[in-house]
Amino acid sequence: MPDERPKEHPIRELLLHGGHPFPPDMEEMIQRLHLKAGAITAEIAMDAYDWERGEQLERGRKKLRALCALNGV
């Protein structure tokens, strides 16, 4: 029986484990935000669970675009 690691927060799955829990455009914005310390906020960390389920995607894109602009990434 193979060892399976427990699933982590969807943003950690993307950034640390190479998972793809979000649509590609959102993943790209999250990866850019990750380059700037403190740019990934608690608010989007909680929203990520909705995005992983395919919910609130347009609202999420709007938030991510605004955060990218605010952080210059």
N, C-alpha and C positions, 0 to 999 in steps of 0.2 A: 504494500500500500504506500503510494508516494506521500511524502510530507507536503502538505499544503499549508502555506502561511495564511493566517486570517486576513480577511480583506481590511484594508485601511481606509482612511478618509479619501474621498475621490481625488482631491488635489494632490495628496501624497502618492496615490497610485500613479498619477500622471508624472509628477516631478521626480519621484525616487525609484519607481519600479517600471516605468515605461508603459504603463497601461494607457488605455484610450477611453476614459469614461465620458468624454464630452465630444460634441461636434468639433471637427478640425479647426474651424476659425476661432472657437472659444479656447481650445487648447493652446493655440498660438498666442493669444492675448495673455493667458495665464502664465505661459512660459516667459513672455516678455516682462510681465509684472514681477515674476520671481527673481529676475536679475536686479531689481531695485529693492533693497532692504526695506521691509515694512510696508511694501505696496499691496501685499495680499492681506486684506483686512478680515476681521472676524465676521463682518457682514457677508462678504462673498464666501467665506469658508462655510457658513451655514447654508447659504443659497446653493452651494455646490451639490448638496444632496438632491435638491429639486432638479438641477440641470442633469445630473447623472440619470435620473428617471425620465428625462426628456420633457420636463415641465418648466415653465417660465423661461424658455430659451431666449425669446426676444427681449424680455426684461433684463435677463442676464447679459446679453450682448451689449445692451445699452449701458449697463453698469460697468462692464469691463472696458468698453470704449472710453467712458468718462474717466475711469481710473488710469488707463493708459495715457490719456491726454494730460491728466493732472500730474502724473509722475514722469512725463516726458519720455515714455518708452513706446 
